[in-house]
Amino acid sequence: QVVAVYGTLSDLLSVASNKLGIKATSVYNGKGGLIDDIALIRDDDVLFVCEGEPFIDPQADGRPQEELTGAHTDWLTLNVGGRYFTTTRSTLVNKEPDSMLAHMFKDKDAWGNKQDARGAFLIDRSPEYFEPILNYLRHGQLIVNDGINLLGVLEEARFFGIDSLIEQLETAIKNSQPAEDHSPISRKEFVRFLLATPTKSELRCQGLNFSGADLSRLDLRYINFKMANLSRCNLAHANLCCANLERADLSGSVLDCANLQGVKMLCSNAEGASLKGCNFEDPSGLKANLEGANLKGVDMEGSQMTGINLRVATLKNAKLKNCNLRGATLAGTDLENCDLSGCDLQEANLRGSNVKGAIFEEMLTPLHMSQSVR
C-alpha cells in the first residue's frame, strides 16, 4: 500500500499498523536494511514493515505468497506430549499476543533447536488439555469435549497465559459444580459417621443440619454441635454430656430424660422444646451452662439442675415444676409466667430476675425477698 510518510518513525509505524492490520515494530528498505530514522527514507523507496521477525526478501526462492507476507502465517507443527497439532503462527500469536505461546512463536527462531526428528516443536504438556486451548485460539469459542476435566484445561490456560480464557473456564467450572446439599442428615448417616470415628477423636458437627432427625438414645458425649440445626430432633434419652450446643437451634426438639451434664448451651434456641426429666447435674462439679439461652415455653418438669447457669436466659411461660434448682444462677433471668411450683431454689441466685406472674406454690424452699427479685 502507498502511504504518506511524515513525522517520526513512530508515526510511520502507527500508520502502517492501522493500514495493514498488524502491530508494526520494524521498517526495512527493499534490500533488507533496517531503518531506524525516518530521514533515511527516500521519496521512491518501497518499504517493508513487520512485527519483529527478520526481513524476508519477496523475490527469493519462489515461496508461497502467504509465507512471504510475514512469518505469522507460517504453517508449523507442534508435538505436545507426543501428539501432533498443525496450526499457523498467526493462530498462536494474534489472539493473545502477550501469552507464553505468542512469545514462543512470535519470532521464527525463538524456539531454537527444541524440535523433534520430524521438525515439530516440542512442548512438554498434556495434549488432552492443550487441544481446547488451541481451538479457542483458532475461533474464540471455548469448546471442551465430554470427559475432559475443566480443571486440567484451566491449569494449561494459566500455564500458557491465555488470560481471556481463564475467566471463562473458572465460570464454567463453578457452574458445573453440583448444588450444595443442605438436606438434613439422617440417623442412619450419622450413626455410620459415629461408628467410623475413633472414640478419642474430637467429633465436630458445627453448623450441620440435623433438622427432624431421630438421634434418640445415642452416645453424643463431647460432640461439637455449635450453631448446628437440631430443630424438631428426637434426642430423648441421648447422652449429651459435655456436648457443645452453643447457639444451636433446638427449637421444638424432644430431649426428655437426656443426660445434659456439663452441657454448653450458651445463647442456644430451645424455644418450645421438651426437656422433662433431664439431668444437668454433674457429680464432678462441672456445671451446665445455659447462659442467654432462649427457653421460652420449654417443659423442664422434674429435671435435675443443681448449680445450673441460667443467667439472663429467657424462660417465659416455661414449665419448671418440681425441678431441682438448688444453687442455680438465675440472675437477670426472665421467669415471667413460669410454673416453679415444687422447685428447690435453695441458695439460688435470683438477683434481678423477672418473676412477674410466676407460680411458686408448694416450693420446697421458701423464696426470700432478700434475693432481690422483681
BELDAVEN-V528161 format. One record per helix or strand of 2 or more residues. SS is the DSSP state (alpha for helix, beta for strand). FROM is the first residue (numbers start at 1). LEN is the number of residues. If there is no record, write none. Layout:
# BELDAVEN-V528161
ss	from	len
SS	FROM	LEN
SS	FROM	LEN
This chain:
# BELDAVEN-V528161
ss	from	len
alpha	9	12
beta	26	3
alpha	38	3
beta	48	3
alpha	65	4
alpha	71	3
beta	75	6
beta	83	6
alpha	89	5
alpha	100	6
beta	121	3
alpha	127	13
alpha	150	11
alpha	163	14
alpha	187	9
alpha	369	3
